[in-house]
C-alpha cells in the first residue's frame, strides 16, 4: 500500500511496524517518523485508524480476557480482506460490539 508519493519513511516500513507503534513499543524517534508519515500518507493513516479501531473493539468486548475464537476469526478474516486490497463494507465492521441485525424482507 502506498499513496505513490515518496516519503522519508517508506509505507512498507510503517505497515510492518504498525502494531509496535499502536502498542507504544518503539523508540520516541521512530514514533515521530511514523506520525510525520501519517500526516503525509492517507492510505497508511486509514490503515492505522482501522487497526486502532480493531484494538479498541477487542479491548472493549473482551477486557483483559482472551479473545473468543469466533471474534478472532472474524477480525482476522477482515484484516486479510483489507491486506488483499478488498473493501470491507462499513456495515460489516462491528461498532457497538453487538451482532448485526438480520436483513429484513421488504
Secondary structure as GFF3:
##gff-version 3
##sequence-region A 1 106
A	DSSP	alpha_helix	11	16	.	.	.	ID=ss1
A	DSSP	alpha_helix	18	22	.	.	.	ID=ss2
A	DSSP	alpha_helix	28	40	.	.	.	ID=ss3
A	DSSP	alpha_helix	42	62	.	.	.	ID=ss4
A	DSSP	alpha_helix	69	83	.	.	.	ID=ss5
A	DSSP	three_ten_helix	90	92	.	.	.	ID=ss6
###
